[in-house]
Amino acid sequence: MPPILAPRAPEAMLRSYASNHRTAKCAQWWHALLFNSLTFAVFFAIVLGLHNLALPWRTKKINLLIASYIFYAAWSPPFVILLWISTAVDWKVASWISAARTRSGRRLILALSLAANLGFLGYFKYGIFIMENFAQILRMFACAWSRSPSGCN
């Protein structure tokens, strides 16, 4: 059976993550919050229970926001900073959209927000993939890519 389809693949990914990063404790938390783990089931039950209490809608939204931050922090705390930046950008964009007087102005602001969020996603999710493929294409033309100013040898 290929390793990616093996039943223990998440643990192999965890070992790879822990060996490649200095945040081994974060990797253990990530492992603990897999969707099929008891820890995640308890976390989800607590969040769902708090959400279904007779609380004001604002409190429920804050509950979900904090739960989201905890969930993402369990995987990798540094990425929570990125989530905070995205939240702050979207909060400000929402105020700009509500203040915009024309429909075209609101659409332009929304397009800028989408570009920023998709830019974050593209950079952090696909950046290394794109750079590795770009370097491979350059190697096909006998041009070694490096981060130094003199890229071609």
Phi, psi and omega in degrees: 000132179301147184300330182288337181262358181295147181300335183261017183304318179301324178292324176294320177297321179297315179298320178297316180296314183294325180284333181269349182232154180275003183256063182296326178295322177296322179296324177294319177296320179300316179299322182291336182256028170296149184299335181260019181259157178294323179300316178295319180299318178293315178302313181296319179297320178296312180297315179295320178297315177296322181292329182271000175291160179280074181244158175299153182301322179300318179294321178296320179295318179296321176302312180294323179296312180296318178299320178297316179298318179297316181299313180290325179293330179295330179279307182203103182307322179300330180288344177294327177299317177298320178295322177296318179298315179298319178297315180296318178298313181294325177297315180292319179299320178298321178291324177293320179296318180291334179273344181293140185268335183246156179294321179294325177295317178296320179294321178297315179297318178298319179297321177294321178296315178298320179296318179295313181293318177291330174296315175303311181300311181298317182293310186279336180265321187244359184302311181294319178302313181295317181294321178295319179291322176298316179296322178295319178297317178296322178295330177297332180258021178059039178233108183278124179274137174215171181278353179283159181300331179264084186288322183268137179254000000 
